[in-house]
Amino acid sequence: MSRPKSASLALLVLICFGSVAIAQRRPGQGTPTSTDIHVYVRYANEQPLGEHNQVEVVNEGGVPLLQALTNSEGQAVMTMLGSGTFRVRVSGPEIVTTLSEQINVSAGDRSAVVFVTVEKHPDGTLGAGPESGGVTSANQLKVPSAARKSFDKAVDAMQHHDLQKSADLFQKAIDAYPGYDAAYDNLGVALMQMNQPDKAKAAFERAVQLNDKNADANRNYSRLLIGAKQYAAAVEALKRALMVEPQDPSSLTLMSIAQYQTGDYDGALQSALKVHQVSHENYAMAHYVAGRVYEVKHDYPDATAQYQTYVKESRKGPQAEQVRAALARIAAKTSASAQPAPAAQ
């Protein structure tokens, strides 16, 4: 069984740096066509909401445009295509549905950060602990106000593209509370954007040491590992992320990439197909990975179907040229195999 040339896999890792926890895309790459919406949901006492609560980006008419679930730290990330005025709506079984203030997204915005404060239902108890608000790390519940304020200022600095200030403020939050895994995670993101991968790796490693159930930290760590071609280690980080958020399309897509690169084609296909089973807008990459696996297996009809789905979902995506080349390659192979054998003389 032949393996596709490694050069054609280069674009597989582009996704690793396209949706980190808070960071913007790297400057100097042209005007982005999409905006990452980063939502942080907390109670009035600054305790994070917890996981499995619904977050929606809605238009002025209240129609949902994007949906996601909060992670264990009350965070959600969604990618908005286009521009306009929107709001974020947060709902869950134990909270009062809450609508944020207006968000104005311009065509050139790389990211937007939204903080939403929610309340328990009247029959609930505010800040009763992780049992009533989702799974939250013990470290996160202990974060002092000074550390959280530095964290929020760091997020704001990153939103304004001041990476050095952001990194300094995340470090200040860590100095105020050394157990702050989310601060280590996002410090790693800032350092990655500043092209300091060694320092970023140390930050991510510390984040997952403090809280191995921090799905964002494990995902961001896996992106760095994939970029460094440490695919087996990336698989382990993504396993931890998927234990917390088993249906997260970003983790599943990254897992499919890492598994493909280790030669675990069956695993890569399984992970990619799981992405197809959940809401996966902006994760057409999974169709590309699945197509590559099917092509490796010489299953050309299924490979063609996956590539065609990629083109349908992401006509101008980063792998679009490779997908079209793959479709032409498969068409040539199947056409050649269909040619009748020359008659015997």
Secondary structure, 3 states (H helix, E strand, C coil): CCCCCHHHHHHHHHHHHCCCCCCCCCCCCCCCCEEEEEEEEEECCCCECCCCCEEEEECCCCCEEEEEECCCCCEEEEEEECCEEEEEEEEECCEEEEECCCEEECCCCCEEEEEEEECECCCCCCCCCHHHHCCCCHHHHCCCHHHHHHHHHHHHHHHCCCHHHHHHHHHHHHHHCCCCHHHHHHHHHHHHHCCCHHHHHHHHHHHHHHCCCCHHHHHHHHHHHHHCCCHHHHHHHHHHHHHHCCCCHHHHHHHHHHHHHHCCHHHHHHHHHHHHCCCCCCCCHHHHHHHHHHHHCCCHHHHHHHHHHHHHHCCCCCCHHHHHHHHHHHHHHHHHHHCCCCCCC
